[in-house]
Amino acid sequence: MNKQFRSLIAIVMAALLGCPVFTQAADREHTLKVYNWADYIDLENVLNTFPAWYEEQTGEKVDIIYQTFDINESMLTEIEVGQEDYDVVCPSEYIIERMLRHGLLQPIRKNFGSTPDYTQLVAPFAQRMFQQMVSEEEMDDLLASDYTVGYMWGTTGILYNPKYVNEEEIRSLGGLLNPKFKDKVFMKDAFRDVYSVVVLYVYREEIERGEVSREDLVANVTGERIARVEEFLTKAKSNIAGWEVDFGKEEMAKGQSWLNLSWSGDAQWAIDEAAEVGVTLKYRVPDEGSNVWFDGWCIPKYAKNVKAASYFINYMCMPENAIKNMEEIGYVSVIASPEIMEWANDAEANPQTVDLSYFFGPSATAVHANPVLYPDKSVIDRCALMHDCAQKTEAMLDMWNRVKGDNLGGSSLMLVVGIVIVVLVAFFVILGINRNKQKKLRSRRH
């Protein structure tokens, strides 16, 4: 069953049952409910030490209820349909954008008293990207940064095995069409991410001529653009061994696949794992460009403990906590303090330098940082922020299902969901009738 179908079923179930994920806490004033991706925080050294830090800063006690999700849409369903009262969540950029437009977030309270405001340490680069989500006019002159603070970020690129693929063959995304790579490519089963990369390739000539920008191509989805992306993916399909979200990096690490469209954090994980078994892997962002993605902390509309949530977001921006989280999960924090640059700068591990002036400032033009995790400025200059495709979501899903060869397109999928709703309603009606009959029987017996 594909992701979209599972997401829609989750929405149906949440709407019909209205079941919260958590049992309501007895004392919400002193409870913080956190909803985050799995394996996306240092549980022992960061999450579990927050209550003591919070008490030091505020004199108040707080307990944490921690829950994880596996896809953005399931998290959104809990809040939008189930009205679950999570205090702080960590969605991806396009879901943050959707939540902002739908009024599902409340401002972060940055009045921390004597506690420093560590959110100011977020790289200006990341702040600018977040401001691209929603215009000031749409937000009544409030900024996106009033509602969300970045957490981790990265790029989407091509992870490849240089034993079988040389860099020249894969400098361009068009290399995925090479017959040499038949059944040797793993593609992300994430239509927004794939679209955002492919659309830059298929419009590369228009970009070169200055007729359209990368930002416009990624932000504004049209029927023509969807069609051209579909044409490319259809041609590439004979080379695609599978559509995956997580296992592709493992196949690459074992040396069992040659190419994988990958997120940078997963790519680095695979590179490290592969090295342990004597396999060499490399990663590069295509010359035509790619997307730069972000996850960020937000306080949902139905949150009960906004004060603790705001302090938690501030706490996550402390440089020492950012470093602990990066070391634990392998992704890159948006924090750009001197401590972070010192941590990233390792000449022994990274003999070549990268220009990170866009991230750490003008003094960071030659930093010995890992280029997979901290891309050179020349790479970032050809990347654009991924956006929510809004009204074009169904058209995108239809295209995606046609490319993958699923039997259900978007329209058919909605029909199936409609049938599921009818069946579920009928089930609960019958269940109610049976319960009433049982009640009557019990009353007669008494």
C-alpha positions in Angstrom: 0.0 0.0 0.0 1.6 3.3 -1.0 2.3 6.2 1.3 -0.5 8.4 0.0 -3.1 5.7 0.5 -1.9 5.1 4.1 -2.0 8.8 4.8 -5.6 9.1 3.5 -6.7 6.1 5.5 -5.1 7.7 8.6 -7.1 10.9 7.9 -10.3 8.8 7.6 -9.7 6.9 10.8 -8.8 10.1 12.7 -11.9 11.8 11.5 -14.2 9.0 12.4 -12.7 7.9 15.6 -11.2 11.2 16.9 -8.7 9.1 18.9 -5.8 11.0 20.4 -2.3 9.5 20.4 -1.8 10.2 24.1 -4.0 9.8 27.1 -4.5 13.3 28.5 -1.9 14.3 31.0 -3.3 15.0 34.5 -1.3 18.3 34.8 -0.8 19.9 31.3 0.6 23.1 32.9 3.7 21.1 33.9 3.8 18.6 30.9 5.5 19.1 27.6 4.2 17.0 24.7 6.9 16.7 21.9 6.2 15.1 18.5 9.3 14.5 16.4 10.7 12.2 13.7 12.1 8.9 14.9 15.9 8.9 15.7 16.0 12.6 15.3 17.3 13.8 18.7 19.9 12.8 21.3 17.4 11.3 23.8 19.9 10.7 26.7 22.0 13.9 26.6 19.5 16.5 25.2 15.9 15.5 25.6 16.2 13.9 29.0 18.2 16.8 30.4 15.6 19.4 29.4 13.4 19.2 32.5 16.4 20.0 34.8 17.5 22.9 32.6 13.9 24.3 32.4 13.6 24.2 36.2 16.9 26.1 36.5 15.7 28.8 34.1 12.1 29.1 35.3 11.9 27.6 38.7 9.1 25.3 37.3 9.0 21.6 36.9 8.0 19.9 33.7 7.6 16.3 32.5 8.0 15.3 28.9 5.7 13.1 26.8 7.7 12.2 23.7 6.1 10.7 20.6 7.5 10.0 17.1 6.0 10.0 13.6 7.2 8.5 10.3 5.7 10.8 7.7 4.8 14.5 7.8 1.2 13.8 6.8 0.5 11.6 9.8 1.7 14.3 12.1 -0.4 16.9 10.3 -3.5 14.7 10.5 -3.1 14.4 14.3 -3.2 18.2 14.6 -5.5 19.2 11.8 -8.2 16.5 12.1 -7.6 15.1 15.6 -6.8 18.5 17.2 -4.2 16.7 19.3 -2.6 19.1 21.8 1.1 18.6 21.1 3.1 21.5 22.4 6.0 21.3 20.0 6.4 19.5 16.6 9.1 19.2 14.0 7.7 19.1 10.4 9.4 19.6 7.1 9.4 22.9 5.3 6.4 22.3 3.0 4.2 21.1 5.9 5.3 24.2 7.9 4.2 26.3 4.9 0.8 24.5 4.8 0.3 24.9 8.6 1.1 28.6 8.4 -1.4 29.1 5.6 -4.1 27.1 7.4 -3.6 28.9 10.7 -2.5 25.8 12.6 0.5 27.4 14.4 0.9 29.9 17.1 3.8 32.3 17.6 6.8 31.2 19.6 7.1 33.3 22.8 10.7 34.5 22.8 10.5 36.4 26.2 13.0 34.1 28.0 13.8 36.5 30.9 17.4 36.1 32.0 17.9 33.1 29.7 19.7 34.1 26.4 17.7 33.9 23.2 19.7 31.1 21.4 17.3 31.2 18.4 19.2 34.2 17.3 22.1 31.8 16.5 20.2 30.3 13.5 22.2 31.0 10.3 20.9 34.0 8.4 20.9 31.7 5.3 18.4 29.4 7.0 16.3 32.4 8.2 16.1 33.7 4.7 15.0 30.4 3.4 12.2 30.2 6.0 11.0 33.6 5.0 10.4 32.3 1.5 7.6 30.0 2.8 4.9 32.5 3.2 4.8 36.2 2.4 4.4 38.9 5.0 1.1 40.0 3.4 -0.3 36.5 3.9 0.8 36.5 7.6 -0.6 40.0 8.5 2.9 41.4 8.6 4.2 38.7 10.9 7.2 36.7 9.8 7.5 33.0 9.3 10.3 33.1 11.9 7.8 34.3 14.5 6.1 30.8 14.2 9.0 28.4 13.4 12.7 28.0 14.2 14.9 25.7 12.0 16.3 22.5 13.3 18.2 20.4 10.7 18.8 21.0 7.0 20.4 19.5 4.0 20.3 18.9 0.2 19.1 16.2 -2.1 21.6 14.7 -4.5 23.0 11.5 -6.0 24.8 9.0 -3.9 27.0 6.8 -6.1 29.5 4.0 -6.1 32.7 5.2 -7.9 33.7 1.5 -8.6 30.9 1.5 -11.2 30.1 5.1 -11.8 32.6 7.9 -12.5 31.8 11.5 -11.5 31.6 12.7 -15.1 28.7 10.3 -15.8 26.7 11.7 -13.0 27.5 15.4 -12.9 24.1 15.9 -14.5 20.9 14.3 -13.4 20.6 13.2 -17.0 23.1 10.6 -16.2 20.3 8.6 -14.6 19.1 7.9 -18.2 22.3 6.1 -19.1 21.5 2.5 -20.2 24.6 1.4 -18.3 22.7 1.9 -15.1 19.8 -0.4 -15.9 18.3 -1.7 -12.6 21.1 0.0 -10.7 19.2 3.1 -9.5 17.2 3.6 -6.3 14.7 6.5 -6.4 13.2 8.3 -3.4 9.5 7.4 -3.0 8.9 11.1 -2.2 7.2 12.9 -5.1 7.9 16.5 -4.0 11.6 15.9 -3.5 12.0 14.1 -6.8 9.9 16.7 -8.7 12.0 19.5 -7.2 15.2 18.0 -8.5 13.9 16.8 -11.9 12.2 20.0 -12.8 15.5 21.8 -12.6 17.0 19.3 -15.0 14.3 19.4 -17.6 14.2 23.2 -17.6 18.0 23.5 -17.5 18.2 25.4 -20.8 15.5 27.9 -19.8 17.4 28.5 -16.6 20.7 29.0 -18.5 19.0 31.5 -20.8 17.5 33.4 -17.8 13.9 32.7 -18.8 13.0 31.2 -15.5 14.6 30.9 -12.0 15.1 27.8 -10.0 13.0 29.3 -7.2 10.1 29.8 -9.5 10.4 26.3 -11.0 10.3 24.6 -7.5 7.7 27.0 -6.0 5.2 27.1 -8.8 3.9 23.8 -10.0 2.1 23.8 -13.3 0.6 21.1 -15.6 3.3 21.6 -18.2 6.0 21.3 -15.6 4.5 18.1 -14.2 4.3 16.7 -17.7 7.9 17.3 -18.4 9.0 15.8 -15.1 6.8 12.7 -15.9 8.5 12.4 -19.3 11.9 12.3 -17.7 10.9 9.8 -15.0 9.2 7.5 -17.5 12.5 7.4 -19.5 14.5 6.7 -16.4 12.1 4.0 -15.2 14.0 1.1 -16.9 17.1 2.0 -14.8 15.2 2.2 -11.5 15.5 -0.9 -9.3 13.1 0.3 -6.6 11.3 3.2 -5.0 12.3 3.7 -1.4 12.4 6.1 1.6 14.9 4.4 3.8 16.4 1.1 2.6 18.2 2.5 -0.5 21.0 3.8 1.7 21.5 0.4 3.2 21.7 -1.2 -0.3 24.3 1.4 -1.3 26.3 0.8 1.9 26.4 -2.9 1.2 27.7 -2.2 -2.4 24.6 -3.8 -3.9 23.4 -0.8 -5.8 25.2 1.8 -7.9 23.1 5.0 -7.6 20.6 6.4 -5.1 18.8 9.8 -5.2 19.4 10.6 -1.5 19.1 13.1 1.2 22.5 14.4 2.3 22.2 13.1 5.9 21.3 9.6 4.7 24.1 9.8 2.1 26.6 10.5 4.9 25.3 7.6 6.9 25.7 5.3 4.0 29.2 6.6 3.3 30.2 5.9 6.9 28.6 2.5 7.0 30.1 1.5 3.6 33.6 2.5 4.7 33.4 0.0 7.5 33.0 -2.9 5.0 35.5 -1.6 2.5 33.0 0.0 0.1 33.6 3.6 -1.1 30.6 5.9 -1.8 30.4 9.5 -2.9 27.7 12.2 -3.1 27.2 15.1 -5.3 24.4 17.6 -6.1 23.6 17.7 -9.9 25.0 20.6 -11.9 21.5 21.7 -12.8 20.7 22.2 -9.1 18.5 20.6 -6.5 16.4 21.4 -3.5 17.6 22.4 -0.1 15.3 21.1 2.6 14.7 22.1 6.2 12.9 20.7 9.3 11.8 23.2 12.0 10.3 23.4 15.4 6.7 24.8 15.7 4.0 25.3 18.3 0.7 24.0 17.0 -2.6 25.8 17.4 -3.9 23.4 20.1 -0.8 23.4 22.3 -1.5 23.6 26.0 2.0 24.5 27.3 3.3 27.2 25.0 5.8 28.5 27.6 7.6 25.2 28.0 7.4 24.7 24.2 9.1 28.0 23.6 11.8 27.3 26.1 12.3 23.8 24.5 12.8 25.4 21.1 15.3 27.8 22.6 17.1 25.0 24.4 17.5 23.0 21.1 19.3 26.0 19.6 22.0 26.0 22.3 25.3 25.3 20.5 26.3 22.4 22.8 22.9 20.8 22.3 23.1 21.3 18.5 26.5 19.5 18.5 25.1 16.6 20.6 22.2 16.2 18.3 24.4 16.3 15.1 26.7 13.7 16.5 23.8 11.5 17.5 21.7 11.6 14.3 24.1 12.6 11.6 22.2 15.6 10.2 23.3 19.2 10.2 21.9 21.9 12.6 20.9 25.3 11.3 22.8 26.9 14.2 25.8 28.9 13.0 27.7 29.9 16.1 31.5 29.9 16.4 31.3 26.7 18.4 29.6 25.0 15.6 32.1 26.2 13.0 35.0 25.0 15.2 33.3 21.6 15.5 32.8 21.4 11.7 36.3 22.5 10.9 38.5 19.4 10.8 41.5 19.6 8.4 42.6 16.0 9.1 39.3 14.5 8.1 38.6 17.1 5.3 41.8 18.2 3.6 39.9 20.2 1.0 38.2 23.4 2.0 34.6 24.6 1.2 33.2 28.1 1.1 30.7 28.4 3.9 30.4 32.1 4.0 26.7 31.8 3.2 26.3 29.9 6.5 28.9 31.1 9.0 29.6 34.6 7.6 32.4 36.3 5.5 35.2 34.8 7.6 34.2 31.2 6.6 35.4 31.2 2.9 37.8 28.3 3.4 36.6 25.8 6.1 37.8 22.2 6.3 34.3 20.9 6.6 32.6 17.8 5.2 31.2 18.9 1.8 28.3 16.4 2.0 26.9 17.9 5.2 28.2 21.5 4.6 27.9 22.1 0.8 30.1 24.7 -0.8 28.5 28.1 -1.6 28.6 27.2 -5.3 26.4 24.2 -4.6 23.9 26.2 -2.5 23.7 28.9 -5.2 22.1 26.3 -7.5 19.6 25.0 -4.9 16.1 26.1 -4.2 13.7 25.7 -1.2 11.0 23.0 -1.7 7.4 24.2 -1.3 4.0 22.7 -0.7 2.3 22.0 -4.1 -1.1 22.9 -2.6 -3.9 22.6 -5.3 -1.6 20.6 -7.6 -1.1 17.8 -5.0 -3.6 15.5 -6.7 -2.1 16.1 -10.2 1.3 15.4 -8.7 0.1 12.2 -7.2 -1.6 11.1 -10.4 1.7 11.7 -12.2 3.7 9.8 -9.5 1.4 6.8 -9.6 1.5 6.6 -13.4 5.3 6.7 -13.3 5.6 4.0 -10.6 2.9 1.9 -12.3 0.5 1.9 -9.4 -3.0 0.6 -10.3 -4.6 3.5 -8.6 -4.4 7.1 -9.8 -5.4 10.1 -7.7 -9.1 10.0 -8.8 -9.4 6.2 -8.2 -7.6 6.6 -4.9 -10.3 9.1 -3.8 -13.0 6.6 -4.9 -11.4 3.9 -2.8 -11.2 6.2 0.2 -14.9 7.1 -0.3 -15.7 3.4 -0.2 -13.6 2.9 2.9 -15.5 5.7 4.6 -18.8 4.2 3.7 -17.7 0.8 5.0 -16.4 2.2 8.2 -19.5 4.3 8.8 -21.7 1.2 8.2 -19.5 -0.9 10.5 -19.9 1.6 13.4 -23.6 1.9 12.8 -24.0 -1.9 12.9 -21.8 -2.0 16.0 -24.0 0.7 17.6 -27.2 -1.3 16.8 -25.7 -4.5 18.3 -24.6 -2.7 21.4 -28.1 -1.2 21.9 -29.6 -4.7 21.5 -27.2 -6.0 24.1 -28.1 -3.2 26.4 -31.8 -4.1 26.0 -31.1 -7.8 26.6 -29.1 -7.0 29.8 -31.9 -4.7 31.1 -34.5 -7.5 30.5 -32.3 -10.0 32.4 -32.3 -7.6 35.3 
